[in-house]
Structure formats: C-alpha cells, structure tokens
Amino acid sequence: SNLTKKEAEPESHKKTIRFDTKNQISYPMKISFVELRPYVGQQNTYYSRTATLAQRNIIRGQFLTGTDASTKFYRTWNVKKNVWGVEINGLRHVVTPTAAYLYKHRPTFSSSHLNAFDTIDSLANAHKIALGLENKLQTKRKGVSVDLLRTLVSSDFALKENPSKGGFGPVNSDVEFKPADWLQFKGDASYDHYNDRADSVNLEAYINGKDQWNFGIGRRWNRGGDDQITTEWNYKINPKWRFKVYDRFTVNHGGLREEDYILTRDLHD
C-alpha cells in the first residue's frame, strides 16, 4: 500500500509505503466430539516512514498463537406446516458452543510511533478467550436446507496480560430470522454488564421482490450517539443497470442527515 493523508497544514502530511503479511500454520483435529484448531503465526509489516522522521525503513513483527474449539448438538422434528406464510418442512435445532483462545505478543514497534491509517497500524498485545453460543433452527425449502432462525451470544474474557480491563467484556447478541424467501429480519445488540445497560441496538428488515428489487428499513441506536432510521431501495432496471436510493434520518434532532442516489452499470463482458 502507498498511503497518504493530507492535513490542512502542509507540514502535517503523513505518508508511507507499507507491506503487510500475516502467516499462520494450523492443525485441525478432533478429540472425541470436540473439534480443535491450534495455530501459530507471525505478522510482519514494513514501513518506509513512521511518525518520527528519523525512523525509516522499519519492520514491525508480532507473534500470535491460539486454538479454536467447537462442537455441535442437534435434534430433529418431523413437522410440516405453513403458518402465516412461514413454510416449514421438518425442523432441525443445532446448538454450537465455541471457545477461542488467543495470545498476541506485544509488537516489536509501538503503534504510538506510527501514523494511523487503519487497523493494521494499531496492533497491540492481546490475551483473551472468546466464548460464543450459536443456536439455529433449520428447515427445508425446495429441497434445500435454510436457516429459519439464527441467534448468537458472545463475549470476550480478558486474561491477565490483556491491556484492557480483565474479566468479561460486553455481551454481544445477533439475531437473524427469515420466515420466507422474500422477508428477512436482522438485529444485534451490545450489553454492558458492568453498568447494567445497553450500549447499542440495531434492527433491520428486508423485503425482496425476487431478483427485481428489494427494500430495507433499519433503526440504529448507540448510547451517546444519534438515534437513526435508515431506508434503502434497490431496483434492477435490466441485467446491466441498477438503481439505489439510500436515506438516513436522525430521530433525536430530526431531519434528513444523508441521502444517496446511485446508478450502477455492470461492465462485465
């Protein structure tokens, strides 16, 4: 990457040539009913310039290791119903608990001495366990297995060497509900259990008009930020041309904050 960030003052211009590579070796295995994937890796990044002009042509390295563990439990029911347009041809409930251990050593060159362009420039040490519990309700439509309902609850447990506060972090939850091929609901939330409050809640609904058009509406709320409503409409004029309209409204302050009109031409031969 050849990166440049121009500020209002010429002497504040930031630039560097960056080459980043991340290599990992893993060995998937299965012990009894638990699937494991231990791995070890190294991330190295070359910078032609840093935030300090005297430090040039440096290579930053970071060692990382960990293992992913998961298993599945499921049960099936021979149910065939059509309730309010929701077609059910058999049900399967799949429960997938996961645990991912991660250790990242402190980078050989501190991020505070780099110009921040993106997340690659802000690497830090980490030592944590990510825990998750996924539930799926699956059914068959036209002979193909589909996810009718999916929920995921996850949280990170920071160990002693992790730079952030130890113990469990925010509890994150994701929900996807697809009652029909033309209708889908999505939602996610983050809960701060230390202060017993929600930090963010996002809700979205999508209606698909087969391959011709789709419409989406969402509500996005963040503590300390704006409470917003978003709408999006996509229309396929023909195989080469598509049209999209996007609007974003603020609930707290009222009024339209953003609107986009996008015309897309597919140049594929």
Buried (B, 14 or more C-beta within 10 A) or exposed (E): EEBEEEEEEEEEEBEBEBEBEEEEEBEEEEEEEEBBBBBBBBBBBBBBBBBEEEEEEBEBEBBBBBBBBBBEEEEEEEEEEEEEEBBBBEBBBBEBBBBBBBBBBBBEBEBEEBBEBEEBBEBEBBBBBBBBEBBBBBBBBEEEEEEBBBBBBBBBBBBEBBEEEEEBBBBBBBBBBBBBEEBBBBBBBBBBEEEEEBBBBBBBBBBBEEEEBBBBBBBBBBEEEBBBBBBBBBBBEEEEEBBBBBBBBBEEEEEEBEEEEEEEEEEEE
